[in-house]
Amino acid sequence: MASGDAEGSPYEVETYWKHLVYTYTGLSFKEIGSLNYVDFLQYRRDAYIQRCLSTPEGRAHLQDAYRMEQTKPDRGKLHQRFGKEA
């Protein structure tokens, strides 16, 4: 199922990402279709982040996503939580 679908719906929203980019940029679907793919992906990313920032649940989702992207431990928080022996 494409992103943006209602849970349990048997229908897919084929133009969800284009609509998200349209809402964010104001570009027409034709203009979006003619974008370089890398530019489209950048607009899609930015539009998704902007939409997430508009709700408390979205901001929590972004915080979780950022935390999961990290590859190096936050030693300061580890020391704070578990003490210097950690």
Buried (B, 14 or more C-beta within 10 A) or exposed (E): EEEEEEEEEEEEBEBBBBBBBBEBBEBEEEEBEEBEEEEBEEBBEBBBEEBBEEEEEBEEEBEEEEEEEEEEEEEEEEEEEEEEEE
